[in-house]
Amino acid sequence: MRKINKIIVHCSGTPIGKNFDVKDIRSWHVDGNGWSDIGYHYVIKLNGEIQTGRLEKTIGAHCYRNNRDSIGLCYVGGMDTVMKEWVDTRTDAQKDALIKVLKDLKERYPGAIIYGHKDFTNKKLCPSFDAKKEYENISNEQ
């Protein structure tokens, strides 16, 4: 069993309102990057549907040097319609689903802290909002 210290929120870096799913992202990661599987453990579609990617027991491929002890989840969206600006594109359904998944993960991994991918890199503004601040109350529930 892996020791999980971090829950890392990502966005797919795709245009607002354009729906993708775990199958699409898996294809990008496997066919486009040559990875063995999708990098995320969970994907949240525009309608709030929570899809499973990698199994939690499997190390992810979503945050350089932080995969071994983390769970990665990704909501679909994060960019404007022309893919120039990072924008918080979360639908209400995605916001609700994110809270649901994060609470569930915190229950199973009470010592884990919730972060946004951008807390670990200055190369991307993913997830287009300050996840660490927005979810700090979930992070502090022990």
Helices and strands as residue ranges (DSSP letters): E 6-11, E 14-15, H 22-27, I 28-32, H 33-33, E 42-44, E 50-52, E 70-75, E 78-79, H 92-108, E 113-116, G 117-119, H 131-134, H 136-140
